[in-house]
Amino acid sequence: MRHSPAINDTEDLNVLLSRFPRVSLAHLPTPLEHLPRLSKHLGGPEIYVKRDDCTGLGTGGNKTRKLEFLMADAQQRKATAVITQGAVQSNHARQTAAAACKLGLRCVLVFEKRVDDAPESYRTSGNVLLDHIYGAEIREVEKGTDMTTAMQGVADELAAEGESPYIIPGGGSNAIGALGYVDCALELLSQANRNGIAMDHVVHATGSAGTQAGLLVGLKATHSNVPLLGIGVNAPQEIQEDKVWQLALETAEFVGAPGVVQRQDVIANCNYVGEGYGIPTEAMNDAVLLLARLEGLLFDPVYSGKGLAGMIDQINSGVLQNARHVVFVHTGGTAGLFGYREQLRTDA
């Protein structure tokens, strides 16, 4: 694999990113905050949180960074409507609906009913309530549906109505969307350098792969040598790592930095998924309560909560015990807590 000679520092990567169309949707930079009470409680590294739950759009979350590039591409292609897909309580769908409102586009959301025997709150509250408030059109399909085909069917339908549809993949996770997290890596490195934080590890929840692929390209292209650990929320390790690897290759090529990521750089620990995607675990519930009561922070039950549970266990089990500074990237999604009220414990 060829290594790019073009990327020497953060400034070079910023120049490459500046070539891509982008709309302003997020409140950036998001804060990088120390978690002193959690750090003391775990007795390990000093823990920091990158607050991408504070991106602002539609209650915030990591998808907004991706949508800055995806929606700009949609505008450049003269789209009048956007279509995307996800689970019923999709954080990505909620942020896409909000972005569509802000930019004056029609929005159709295709939801796969991935959670069996879902209670009323899951089907109508949380993110779903916000989707309706934003005026999104919602189509539901059965579990196991080919979502790419389903979205294309909607696109054909809209085109027949005279619309110009633009399809956004689930999670906003393609090379265009991943640019948002290449940029986030630059932002995080700048904040850490400014505050004298020598990051030993960056940890986050990984699902549709765009966040991990983008962060990985940004961290490697700037020669930061900061290890990145994704905590899987839906797929087995081999499948998840291959998905991240393929998207990281595409993203590196797309941004103009081919060869900066190697296969061994892609690490996804998928031991914390539990019974499946969107199904709460005791460890997630414990982690959500712990952060709420130690630091006043809320995490979601599907992504950031399971990622947080994984990071805590990695510290407690000694894997990250010798690290000095660990940064957890909070991908947002706390609106989803309301959709899980029947399944979540609130007693410590």
PyMOL commands that set and color helices and strands:
alter all, ss='L'
color gray80, all
select helices_A, chain A and resi 10-17+36-42+52-54+57-59+63-76+91-103+120-124+127-133+147-160+170-172+175-194+210-221+237-255+263-265+282-295+304-316+334-340
alter helices_A, ss='H'
color red, helices_A
select strands_A, chain A and resi 32-34+46-51+81-87+106-112+137-141+165-167+201-206+228-232+268-269+325-330
alter strands_A, ss='S'
color yellow, strands_A
deselect
rebuild
show_as cartoon
